[in-house]
Amino acid sequence: MTSFSPLDFRARLRQTLPYQVLLPARPLRPHCLAHNLKEASMFRPRILFALVLFAFVPAFAVPQEMHPAARTTPAFDQIKSLVGHWEGSTPDGKKGQASYELISNGSVVMERMHAGNEPEMITMYSLDSDRILVTHYCSAGNQPTMQTAASPAANGKLDFTFLRLAGAKSPDEGHMVSLSVSLPDKNHLNQVWTFDDHGKTMTENLSFTRKS
């Protein structure tokens, strides 16, 4: 029988062990996978937002490029020159304020007027072929439209005569039937409004001075 000492056993054990022990690769931790998925899900909406933004930017830019400057005439340019704020009065001392704003790509002049104790009223000036139209949104609740003669001269005076009436209960309901606009210079404005109510006419004169 062969005998060996504990030292011989340890020597043989060393001979049977491999010289290099290969450890398995570190396993994928569940929390790392979840972290990666979370980062991907957060990044995806940013890409979608950028794509949507680039898609809509041209859509906002195109309308400005597609609309050329509005057509105008020398007489309508005089109406456009009213843009700003004005203060005025009537012959009997009633105070009034008016403001003018260019809207709709320069094709319409909007007048806001508050005279005396009357509610604020709006009047719109625009071109219709070779005439200038004015539609008055009256505090009486109707909307008369008046027009100039064809191709009015740019001489600082425009006369508007009755064309049609909207919003009235009857044709003879009280409404504006004419308007005269005078521009002696760039800082002064005079208006004469004529109102007809069942055949009875009344006029009101307004004089304004530019404030801004």
C-alpha positions in Angstrom: 0.0 0.0 0.0 1.3 3.4 -0.9 1.1 6.0 1.7 1.4 9.8 1.4 1.6 12.7 3.7 -0.7 15.7 3.8 2.1 17.6 2.1 1.9 15.1 -0.9 -1.9 15.6 -1.1 -1.5 19.4 -1.3 1.1 19.0 -4.0 -1.1 16.7 -6.1 -4.1 19.1 -5.7 -2.0 21.9 -7.1 -1.2 19.7 -10.1 -4.9 19.0 -10.9 -6.0 22.7 -10.7 -5.8 24.7 -14.0 -3.2 27.4 -14.2 -5.8 30.1 -15.1 -9.4 30.3 -13.8 -11.7 32.1 -16.2 -14.5 33.9 -14.5 -17.7 34.2 -16.3 -18.7 37.6 -17.7 -20.5 39.9 -15.3 -24.3 39.2 -15.8 -26.5 42.0 -17.1 -28.1 43.7 -14.2 -31.8 44.2 -14.5 -31.6 47.8 -13.2 -29.1 48.7 -16.0 -31.5 47.4 -18.7 -34.3 49.5 -17.2 -32.1 52.5 -17.1 -31.1 52.2 -20.7 -34.8 51.8 -21.7 -35.7 54.8 -19.7 -33.0 56.9 -21.5 -34.3 55.7 -24.9 -37.9 56.6 -24.0 -36.9 60.1 -22.9 -34.8 60.7 -26.0 -37.6 59.6 -28.5 -40.0 62.5 -27.7 -37.2 65.0 -28.3 -36.7 63.6 -31.8 -40.4 63.7 -32.5 -40.7 67.3 -31.2 -37.8 68.4 -33.4 -39.4 66.8 -36.5 -42.7 68.5 -35.8 -41.0 71.8 -35.3 -39.2 71.6 -38.6 -42.4 70.6 -40.3 -44.4 73.6 -39.0 -41.8 76.4 -39.4 -42.1 76.4 -43.2 -45.9 76.4 -42.8 -45.8 79.7 -40.9 -43.3 81.2 -43.3 -45.1 80.4 -46.5 -48.2 82.5 -46.1 -46.1 85.7 -45.7 -44.3 84.8 -49.0 -47.5 84.0 -50.8 -49.3 87.4 -50.2 -47.9 90.3 -52.2 -48.4 93.9 -51.1 -52.1 95.0 -51.2 -53.2 97.1 -54.2 -53.6 100.8 -53.5 -54.3 104.1 -55.1 -53.2 107.7 -54.4 -56.6 108.5 -52.8 -56.6 105.4 -50.7 -53.0 106.2 -49.6 -54.4 109.4 -48.1 -56.8 107.3 -46.0 -53.9 105.2 -45.0 -52.0 108.3 -43.8 -54.6 108.7 -41.0 -53.0 105.8 -39.1 -52.5 107.0 -35.5 -54.5 108.6 -32.7 -56.6 111.7 -32.9 -58.6 113.9 -30.6 -61.5 116.2 -31.7 -64.7 117.9 -30.9 -68.1 118.8 -32.4 -69.3 122.4 -32.9 -71.4 122.1 -29.7 -68.4 121.2 -27.7 -68.7 117.4 -27.5 -65.3 115.7 -27.2 -64.3 112.8 -29.4 -61.4 110.4 -30.0 -60.5 108.4 -33.1 -57.8 105.9 -34.0 -56.8 104.4 -37.3 -55.1 101.1 -37.9 -53.9 99.4 -41.1 -55.0 95.8 -41.1 -55.4 92.8 -43.5 -52.0 93.1 -45.2 -52.5 96.8 -45.8 -55.8 96.4 -47.7 -58.1 97.9 -45.0 -58.0 100.9 -42.7 -60.0 100.4 -39.5 -61.3 103.5 -37.7 -62.4 103.4 -34.1 -64.4 106.4 -33.0 -65.9 107.5 -29.7 -67.7 110.8 -29.9 -69.6 112.5 -27.1 -71.7 110.0 -25.1 -72.0 107.7 -28.1 -70.7 104.1 -27.8 -67.5 103.3 -29.7 -68.2 102.7 -33.4 -66.0 101.1 -36.1 -65.7 102.1 -39.7 -63.8 100.1 -42.3 -62.2 101.7 -45.4 -61.2 99.5 -48.4 -60.8 99.5 -52.1 -63.3 98.0 -54.5 -62.0 98.2 -58.0 -61.5 101.9 -58.7 -63.7 103.1 -55.8 -63.1 103.4 -52.0 -65.8 101.7 -49.9 -66.6 102.6 -46.3 -68.7 100.3 -44.1 -69.9 101.9 -40.9 -70.7 99.7 -37.9 -73.2 102.0 -36.2 -74.2 102.0 -32.6 -77.8 101.8 -34.0 -77.1 98.2 -34.8 -77.0 98.5 -38.6 -74.1 98.6 -41.1 -74.5 101.1 -44.0 -71.9 100.9 -46.8 -71.0 104.0 -48.8 -68.7 104.6 -51.8 -66.7 107.3 -53.6 -67.1 108.1 -57.3 -64.9 106.0 -59.6 -61.2 106.9 -59.4 -61.4 109.7 -56.9 -58.7 112.3 -57.0 -56.1 112.5 -54.2 -56.9 116.1 -53.4 -57.4 115.7 -49.7 -61.2 115.4 -49.9 -63.3 112.3 -50.3 -67.1 112.1 -50.6 -68.9 108.9 -49.9 -72.6 108.3 -50.9 -75.0 105.6 -49.9 -74.6 102.2 -51.5 -76.5 99.6 -49.4 -77.7 98.8 -45.8 -77.3 95.6 -43.8 -78.5 94.7 -40.3 -81.6 97.0 -40.4 -85.2 95.9 -39.7 -86.5 98.1 -42.4 -84.9 100.3 -45.3 -86.0 103.5 -43.7 -84.6 102.7 -40.3 -82.2 105.4 -39.1 -78.7 105.0 -40.7 -75.8 106.9 -42.1 -76.3 107.9 -45.8 -73.2 109.9 -46.6 -69.7 110.9 -45.3 -67.3 113.6 -46.3 -63.6 113.3 -45.2 -61.3 116.3 -45.5 -57.6 116.3 -44.9 -56.3 120.0 -44.9 -52.9 118.7 -43.8 -51.3 115.6 -42.2 -52.3 116.7 -38.7 -55.9 117.8 -39.2 -59.0 115.8 -40.1 -62.6 116.9 -40.7 -65.6 114.6 -41.1 -69.3 115.4 -41.9 -71.7 112.5 -41.3 -75.3 112.6 -42.6 -77.9 110.4 -40.8 -81.3 109.7 -42.3 -84.2 108.4 -40.1 -87.5 107.8 -41.9 -86.8 110.7 -44.3 -85.5 113.1 -41.7 -81.8 114.0 -42.1 -79.3 115.2 -39.6 -75.6 116.1 -40.0 -72.8 116.0 -37.5 -69.4 117.7 -38.0 -66.3 116.4 -36.3 -62.9 118.1 -36.3 -59.8 116.1 -35.2 -56.1 116.9 -34.5 -53.4 114.2 -34.6 -52.0 113.2 -31.3 -49.6 110.4 -32.5 
